[in-house]
Amino acid sequence: MASRLRHLRRVALPSCDLTLKAKKPASREKCPDFLRTWRDYIKTRRLDLKLTKRQLSLKLNVSDVTIYLWEKNRVKPSLAQIPKIIQFLGCDPFEKKTENLGERIREYRRVHGLTQKKLAEQLGVDQTTLAGWERRERRPTKRLSEKIIAIVKSLS
């Protein structure tokens, strides 16, 4: 019986009223130290402008969840959203120097949020033809080459 009572014993602790007080942090959000990804650039710019995720989502015409996912680096912006983001940032953080016509075409598509299919339609060529130009497997005719150069001239 004594062994049974040992298991039933409980210790009672004295109660006291204790209140902890501290200043609330100004913001839980912090700018990234190094700007390497879309997330870093978007979040830094948003915080610099003192915009909420909701305000930015309305400005870019995307959902709040999309902004959250970009800033958590869970998803990258889609090709169609890149032009709006570049406009919001005021620059293209991933702009690269293009060496040849294929790279210039690819960079033009990225900056303007165009798929191969969409640009091919604008040029009046087949999508596989455009893909071949981008991979430098084919060369456009002189007439098409002039048309392409006129379109992508802005990236020179």
C-alpha positions in Angstrom: 0.0 0.0 0.0 2.9 2.4 0.7 4.2 1.9 -2.8 0.8 2.9 -4.1 0.8 6.1 -2.2 4.2 7.1 -3.5 2.8 7.3 -7.0 -0.2 9.4 -5.9 1.8 12.1 -4.2 1.9 15.4 -6.0 3.9 18.5 -5.3 2.0 21.8 -5.2 4.0 24.9 -6.2 3.1 28.3 -4.9 1.4 30.5 -7.5 2.4 34.1 -8.2 1.3 36.8 -10.6 4.0 37.7 -12.9 3.8 40.0 -15.9 6.6 40.4 -18.4 6.7 43.7 -20.3 8.8 44.5 -23.3 8.7 46.8 -26.3 7.2 45.3 -29.4 9.7 44.9 -32.2 9.3 47.5 -34.9 9.0 44.9 -37.7 9.6 41.2 -37.9 10.6 41.5 -41.5 14.2 42.1 -42.4 15.9 43.0 -45.6 18.1 40.3 -47.0 21.8 40.9 -46.6 22.7 39.8 -50.1 20.5 40.4 -53.1 20.7 37.2 -55.2 17.2 36.0 -56.0 13.9 37.6 -57.1 12.8 37.1 -53.5 15.6 39.4 -52.3 15.0 42.1 -54.8 11.2 42.1 -54.4 11.2 42.0 -50.6 13.9 44.7 -50.3 12.1 47.1 -52.6 8.8 46.4 -50.9 10.2 47.2 -47.5 12.1 50.3 -48.8 8.8 51.6 -50.1 7.0 50.6 -46.8 4.4 48.6 -48.7 2.5 45.7 -47.2 2.3 42.4 -49.1 -1.3 43.2 -49.8 -0.4 46.6 -51.3 2.2 45.1 -53.5 -0.1 42.3 -54.6 -2.7 45.0 -55.7 0.1 46.9 -57.5 1.3 43.9 -59.4 -2.1 42.4 -59.9 -1.3 39.1 -58.2 -2.6 37.5 -55.0 -1.3 38.0 -51.5 -0.3 34.4 -51.5 1.8 34.9 -54.6 3.8 37.7 -52.9 4.2 35.5 -49.8 5.5 32.6 -51.9 7.9 34.8 -53.8 9.3 36.3 -50.6 9.7 32.8 -49.0 11.5 31.7 -52.2 9.0 28.8 -52.6 8.2 29.8 -56.2 9.7 32.1 -58.8 7.7 34.7 -60.7 6.3 33.4 -64.0 7.5 34.7 -67.3 4.4 36.8 -67.7 5.0 38.5 -64.3 8.6 39.5 -65.0 7.9 42.8 -66.9 5.6 44.0 -64.0 8.3 43.1 -61.4 11.1 44.8 -63.4 8.9 47.9 -63.6 8.2 47.8 -59.8 12.0 47.4 -59.1 12.9 50.1 -61.5 15.6 47.9 -63.1 16.3 44.4 -64.2 18.4 42.8 -61.6 19.2 39.8 -63.8 20.0 41.7 -67.0 22.8 40.0 -68.8 25.1 41.0 -71.6 24.0 39.2 -74.7 26.7 37.9 -77.0 24.8 36.6 -80.0 21.4 36.8 -81.7 20.1 33.7 -80.0 20.9 35.1 -76.5 19.4 38.5 -77.5 16.2 36.8 -78.6 15.9 34.8 -75.3 16.7 37.9 -73.2 14.1 40.0 -75.1 11.5 37.3 -74.5 12.3 37.2 -70.8 12.2 40.9 -70.2 8.9 41.3 -72.1 7.3 38.2 -70.6 6.9 36.4 -74.0 6.9 32.7 -74.6 8.6 31.3 -77.7 5.2 30.7 -79.2 4.0 34.3 -78.7 7.2 35.8 -80.1 7.1 33.4 -83.0 3.6 34.5 -83.8 4.7 38.2 -83.7 7.5 37.4 -86.1 5.4 35.2 -88.4 7.5 32.1 -88.0 7.1 28.6 -86.5 7.9 28.2 -82.8 10.5 25.4 -83.5 12.2 27.8 -86.0 12.5 30.4 -83.2 13.8 27.8 -80.8 16.4 26.8 -83.3 17.6 30.4 -83.6 17.8 30.7 -79.8 19.9 27.5 -79.6 22.0 28.8 -82.5 21.2 25.6 -84.5 19.7 27.7 -87.3 20.1 31.2 -88.7 17.2 33.4 -89.9 17.0 34.7 -93.4 18.4 38.1 -94.1 14.9 39.6 -94.1 13.9 38.0 -90.8 17.2 38.7 -89.3 16.7 42.5 -89.9 13.2 42.2 -88.5 14.5 40.4 -85.3 17.3 42.9 -84.9 14.8 45.8 -85.1 12.7 44.2 -82.4 15.5 43.3 -80.0 17.5 46.4 -80.6 16.5 47.8 -77.2 18.8 45.2 -75.5 22.0 46.3 -77.3 
